[in-house]
Amino acid sequence: MTNLVQSPLVENKQQIYLQRVKLIYNQIKHWLPNNLKSAQTKNHYVIDETGKYKAPILSIFKQNEPNELIAELLPVGTTVLMGDGLIEIHGNFGEESIIFLLKNGWLIQDRFGKQRPMYKEINTDDWYWIENAYRNKASLVNKEMFLDLLKIVSLYDQT
């Protein structure tokens, strides 16, 4: 088997994805309440249509109990259906995904023949949670949304 050399375009797509992951990790670090902390605990290999590359896993722990893992954010890759990146949030009680969507991303043709965005409320290129696939509603991942997702996957409640 021969080793394929990646094109600069593919490497650039991977680097853009990794930069987006880094930015959301930095935001999450500032969103966490004082009793939680985050750390990039390890790298893992992502394998997607662009190839194989390393991406960091972000772990979230209780501040004074570093062995008590609340959740982990696992980068899945840059090549995902209808988006430009995917991160899974794993907790003891479930998983949720956030997807990087572009404001001028996927368009579909509705039953009346009109072109419209695939997802509603995509106002900026950023990370979104697909709240309801049936209604095509996406919610921007901000502090409140992230803490809600953390609660969904881990049952962690900061109160």
C-alpha positions in Angstrom: 0.0 0.0 0.0 1.4 3.4 -0.9 1.2 6.5 1.2 -0.8 9.2 -0.4 0.5 12.8 -0.1 -2.2 15.1 1.1 -2.9 18.1 -1.1 -2.6 21.6 0.4 -6.3 22.1 0.0 -7.1 19.0 2.2 -4.5 20.0 4.8 -6.0 23.5 4.8 -9.5 22.1 5.4 -8.2 20.1 8.3 -6.4 23.1 9.8 -9.5 25.2 9.5 -11.5 22.6 11.4 -8.9 22.2 14.1 -8.8 26.0 14.5 -12.6 26.0 14.9 -12.4 23.3 17.5 -9.7 25.2 19.4 -11.9 28.4 19.4 -15.0 26.6 20.8 -12.8 24.9 23.4 -11.5 28.3 24.5 -15.0 29.7 24.7 -16.2 26.6 26.7 -13.3 27.2 29.2 -14.7 30.7 29.9 -18.3 29.5 30.0 -17.8 26.9 32.7 -19.0 27.7 36.3 -16.3 28.0 38.9 -16.8 24.5 40.2 -15.9 22.9 36.9 -12.7 23.0 34.9 -11.7 21.8 31.4 -8.5 20.4 30.1 -7.3 19.0 26.8 -6.6 15.5 28.1 -5.4 13.7 25.0 -5.4 13.6 21.3 -7.1 11.1 19.1 -7.0 10.3 15.5 -9.9 11.6 13.3 -10.5 9.7 10.1 -12.7 11.4 7.6 -12.8 12.0 3.9 -9.8 14.4 4.2 -7.6 11.6 5.7 -6.3 10.8 9.2 -5.2 13.6 11.6 -4.9 14.3 15.3 -7.5 16.3 17.2 -7.7 17.2 20.9 -10.3 15.8 23.3 -11.6 18.3 25.8 -12.5 16.8 29.2 -14.7 18.6 31.8 -14.2 17.7 35.4 -15.4 18.9 38.8 -12.9 21.5 40.1 -11.9 19.8 43.3 -12.4 16.2 42.0 -10.3 15.7 38.9 -11.2 12.0 38.7 -14.9 12.8 38.4 -15.4 13.3 34.6 -18.5 15.2 33.7 -18.2 15.1 29.9 -15.8 14.9 27.0 -15.9 16.7 23.7 -14.7 14.5 20.9 -13.9 16.0 17.5 -15.4 13.8 14.8 -14.1 15.5 11.7 -14.5 18.2 9.1 -16.4 16.3 6.5 -20.0 15.9 7.8 -23.3 15.9 6.0 -24.6 19.5 5.7 -21.8 21.1 7.8 -18.2 21.9 8.1 -17.3 20.1 11.2 -18.7 17.9 14.0 -18.0 17.5 17.7 -19.7 15.0 19.9 -20.3 15.7 23.6 -20.2 12.5 25.6 -21.4 12.2 29.2 -22.4 9.3 31.5 -26.1 9.7 30.5 -26.0 10.4 26.8 -24.4 12.1 23.8 -25.2 15.2 21.8 -23.5 16.7 18.8 -22.7 20.2 17.7 -22.1 21.0 14.0 -20.3 23.9 12.4 -22.7 25.5 10.0 -22.2 28.2 7.5 -24.6 31.1 7.2 -24.8 30.6 3.4 -24.6 26.9 3.6 -26.9 24.2 2.4 -30.0 25.2 0.4 -32.9 23.0 -0.3 -35.9 23.3 -2.5 -39.2 23.2 -0.5 -42.4 21.6 -1.7 -43.4 24.9 -3.4 -40.2 25.0 -5.4 -38.6 27.8 -3.4 -34.9 27.7 -2.4 -34.4 28.1 1.3 -31.7 27.3 3.9 -31.6 23.7 5.2 -31.7 25.0 8.8 -33.5 27.9 10.3 -31.8 30.6 12.3 -28.2 30.3 11.0 -27.2 33.9 11.2 -23.4 33.4 11.4 -20.8 30.8 10.6 -20.5 29.0 14.0 -21.2 25.9 16.0 -24.9 24.9 16.3 -26.9 22.2 18.0 -29.7 20.8 15.8 -32.5 21.1 18.2 -35.2 19.6 16.1 -34.3 17.8 12.9 -38.0 17.6 11.8 -38.4 21.4 12.0 -34.9 22.0 10.8 -34.2 24.3 13.8 -30.6 25.0 14.8 -29.5 26.8 17.9 -26.3 28.7 18.2 -24.0 27.2 20.8 -23.5 29.9 23.4 -22.9 29.7 27.1 -26.5 28.9 28.1 -26.9 26.4 25.3 -23.6 24.6 26.1 -24.5 24.3 29.8 -27.9 22.9 28.8 -26.2 20.3 26.6 -23.8 19.5 29.4 -26.8 18.9 31.6 -28.5 16.7 29.0 -25.5 14.4 28.6 -24.3 14.3 32.2 -27.3 15.3 34.4 -24.9 17.8 35.9 -26.7 20.7 37.4 -24.7 23.7 38.7 -27.4 24.7 41.2 
